Structures are given as structure tokens and as C-alpha cells.
Amino acid sequence: MTTPWFADLSPDEAASETARSRIRDGSADAPDDWPARAVESGFAESESDYYATLREATISATREAVTERERADDQQLVHAVRAMDDTARTANELAERLAEWAGSLFDDPGTGIAGARAVADIDPADPTEERAVSLAQRVVDLADERDDLESYVRERAPTVYPNLAEMAGPVLATRLVALVGGLESLAKKPSGTIQVLGAEDALFAHLRGHAPSPKHGIIFTHEYVRGTRREDRGSAARAFAGKLAIAARIDHYSGDYRPELHAELRDRIETIQARGADDA
């Protein structure tokens, strides 16, 4: 007979750590009349009372599981890379606005983040200039935060998914993880899906018959794909995505670094890229 999750517990302990652990990790060899057993054991006064207590216990267990998942290392990196992109986008948009404003106030203030840094160092002469300089300082702060977030991703990613970080680089690896919501999700994706992550619009257009099938998504930013001549990029993208899929599974299920995996990929990409030299 399988021990029920409520064994040796009182109704007041339905949301306890013991109950949560049993609900999350427990299993039964066969179905059973759990409400009846709960009443017989004195855990519940009636079947409806049992289901009410079970609801409380499962909500508590689910809340704990969600909290643990959100606090997992891969999720922290996902938050960081998304924040990095948000700060970069906001800083660039504000830098454009600042360039228009500062151009009307100062001589040759420059553009972009570099222009914002120059304006931020100006000693304002009146309230209007003060506001423009203040905006420039905010732009600089956002740009610096973006750089700090990237440093965090580059430092932490190799400890969370060593093979992905080595193969794709910490930032691209984290973007791939972010696109699917987590390392576990990426580990379950086939290589063909990983190959076109980030190219969803082009893929949907292809499925509607309005465009050719995309050969790659954001993995194009990696030198293995971008550095391959156009006619061979499909082969490079497939080879790269195939090894990324393996790397994600190793990182999720074992976490050990596999140098031979990276050597195999380098050899394969070198062979593909050599085609261009042979044809020249």
C-alpha cells in the first residue's frame, strides 16, 4: 500500500514543507481512494474537507516550485540579458532625443552615447542647459548599466551552462536560453528549432507561403555563421545548431564541460568554410 501524502500530518500542516515535498516528489503505484483514506485516518472530516485541504496543499507546493524556478541561475541570466537589451534600447532612443536638444544648445555636441557622454560633462549655464545635461547623465547611466549587465552575463553564464557559453559565447548563449524561457526548455528543443530561434517572423511568413524558409535566426550573429560565405551558411547554421542542441542537453542534465564537443564543431565549421577557399 502506497503511503499517502498526508500521512502523519494534521490539516494545519497541509502547507508545510513536508507536505509540499511529498506532493511535488511523491508518486503512487496505483490509484487509490485518497479521500476515503484521509477520512479514515482522521486527516479530514469529509471528502469535501479533504479536497479543500488538498487544494491548499497543491497551491502551496506550486507556489514554492514557481519561486524556486524563478530564482534559478538560468532565470537570473535571462532577466539580466533582457534588462541589458532594454537599457541599451532606452539609452539609444534617449541619446537620439538628446542629440536634437543638445544640438540647439551647444556647438557640435556629437551624437549617440559618445555625444551623451560629452554633453554630460558640460557645466550648464542656465536652467535649460541644466535639464539637457541632466538627461545626458541619465543616458550615460543607462549605457553604463548596460555594460555592467553584460559583464555580469559574461561572468556568470560559463558557470551555469559551460558548454553553451563556450560554444556560442556567454551573451548569445543567454539570448538563446531567454528566447525559449530557460535552459531546460532549450535542452528539449530539436536542433532545427534552435537554428531558427529569433527568426519567427520569417518562419511564419514561410509557412504562409510568402517567403523562403529561413536558414538561421540569431545564431547568425556568431562568426561560425556570419563568417561563412552566403551559399554555405545553411550548412554552417545546421552544424552549429546541432552542436548547440547537444551542448544544451549536457549543460542541463549533467553540467560537465566537454572539450571534445567544441573541437568537433570547430573542425566541422573549418571544413565548411574551406569550401569557399577551394572554389576561389
N, C-alpha and C positions, 0 to 999 in steps of 0.2 A: 504494500500500500504506500502510495506517494505521500510524503509529509506535506500538508497544506501550508501556504504562505503565512497563515495566521496562527500556526501552532505556537503555543506558549506565549501568545501576545494577548493583551487586553484591547478592547476597542479604542482606548485612548492612545494606544501605541501604533495605530494604523498608519500614521505618517512618520513613524520613527525610522532611523537609519536601517535597522534590521528589516523592517517591512519593505522599505524601498529596495534594499538589496535583493530580497527574495523575489519581489515582483519583477525586477529588471533581469535577474540572472537565473531564476528558477525555471523548472520545467516539470512536466508530468509524463509518465509512461503511457497513460491512457486517460480518457475523460473520466470525470467523477462528479458526483452531486455535491459540489463545494458548498452551496448554501445550506444544504441539509447537514453536512458535517460541521459547518460553522455553528449552526443552532445546537446540534448535539453536544459540541464541546463547550458551549456556553459563551463563545466569542460573540455571537449575535443573538438577539431575541427573536428575530423572524427573518424570512427570506428577504423582504424589502429592507430590513435593517442591515443585513449582510451586504446587499448591493450598494446601499448608501455609503457604508464604510469602505467597500472596495473602491468606489468612485473616489473617495477622499485619498485612499492609498495610491491609486494609479496616477491621480493628478500630481501628488507629491513626488512620485517616482519620475514622472515625465518632466516635471519642472527641474528636478535635480539633473536629469540626463541632458536637458537643453542647456542648463547652466554650465555643466562640465564641457559640453561640446563648444559652446561659445568662448570658453576660456582656454580651449586647446591652443597649442602653439601655432598650428597652421592657420587657425582662425585669426589669431592676433596678427600674423603676417598679412592675411587677406585685408584686414582693417587698415593696416599700415600702408599697403600699396594702393588701396583705394583712396586713402587720405592723401597720399603722395600725389596721385593724379588730380585730385580735387584742388589741392593747394597750388599745383602748377597751373592748372586751367584758370583758377581765380586770379593768381598773380599775373598771368599773361593778359587776361582781359582788363584788369585794373591798370596794367602798365600801358595798354593802348589808350585808355581814357586819360591817364596821367600825361602821356606824350602830347595829346591835344591841348590839355590845360596848361602844362608847363611851357609848351611852345609859344603860348600867348603871353607868358610872363618873363621867361628867361631866354638869353641868347644861346642857341644851339644846345638844348638840354639833353639831346640824344633820345633814343627810343628803346623799348624793351626793358628787360630787367637791368641791363647796364645803365640805361638812361635813368631809371628809377634810383639806382644807387648814387648817381651823380646829383640828382635833384635832392635826395635825402641829406646830402652833405652841405647844401646851401643854407646860409644864415638868412632867414626871411626878413624882409624889410617892412612888411605890413601884414594885416590880418589875412588878406587873400593869399599872399605868398606862404604864410604860415600854414594855411589849410592844404595847399598843394604840396608843401614839403612834408606835412604830416601824412598825407596819402602816400607819398613816395616811401616814407619809412614803413608804412604798413605793407606795401608791395615787397619791400626788401625783407621784412619779417616773414612774409609768406614764402618767398623764394628760399630763404634760409631754412625754414621749417621743412620745405620740400626736400632740400638736400639732406637734412638731418634724418628724415624718414627713409630716404634711400639708403643712407649709411646703416640705419637700423636693419633694413631688409637684407642688405648685403652681409651684414654681420651674423644675423640670426638664421637666415634661410639654410645655410650649409649644415647647421646643427639639427634642423627639423626634417629636411629632405635632402641629404647629402648628394645623392646621385642626380636628382633633378637639377639642383643648384649648380653642380659641376658641369652638367651636360648643356643646360640652356643658359646658365648664368643665373644668379640669385633673383634678379628683377623679373626676367622673362618667366622663370620657373614659377614665381609667385603670381604673376599675371595669369598663367595657365590654371593654377590652383584656384585663383579668385573667380575665373570665368565659370567654373563648374561648382563652386561653393565649398571646396575642401579637398584635402589630399585623398581621402577615402573615395570620394566621387571620381577624382581623376584616375585613381588606380583601377577603377571599374570600367573606364571608357576604352573602347577599341581604338587602335592607332588611327584609323580613318577619321574618327571623330576629333581626336587630338590634332590631326593635321589641319583641320579647317576651323578650329576654335578661333573666334574673333571675326570670322567671315560669314556670319549667319545671314546677313542681308544678301550677299552674293549667292549663298546656298539656296535661300528661299526663292530668289529670282530664277535660279537654275531649275528648281523643282517646278516652277510655274511655266517653264519653257521660254523664259525671257533672256537667259544668259547662259554661257557655258559653265560647266562645273568648276568651282574654284579649286586651285591646286594647293593653296595654303591659306592660313589665317595669320595670326600674329607671329607664328614661328618664322615668317618671312623676315622679321627684324634680325634674326640670328645670321651670322656670317655664313653658316653652313648652307643656308638657302639663298640669302641675298647675294652672297659672293659667288654663286653658281650661275653660269650663263642661262639665259631665259629658257632655251629648249630643254635644258636638263634640270630645271628647278623642280619639276614634278617628281622626278626620281629622287632628288635630294630631300624634298619635303617628306616623301614616303619613308625614306630610310631614317630620317631624323625623327619623325613621329613614331615610327616603330620602336626605336630605342627609348624614346621618351615614355612610351606606354610601359615598357619593361622597367624603366627606372622608377616610375611612379609606384608600380606594384612592389618592387623591392623596398622602397622607402617606407611604404605604408605597412607592409606585412613583416618586414624584418629589420629595416633601418640600417643595414650594414652597407658600407661603401664597396662598390665592385669596380675596381680599376679596369678590369678586362672589358667591361661593357663599353667604356669610353674609348678604349683602344680600338675595339671593333668598329665603332661608329666613325672614328677618325679615318680609319683605313677605307671604309666604305665611301665616305664623302670625298676623300682624296682620289679614289678611283673614278667617281662620277665627275669631279671637277677636271680630271685629267683628260676627259673626252674632248673638251674644248681645245686643249693644247695639241692633242693628236690630230684634230681636224684642221688646225691652223696651217 
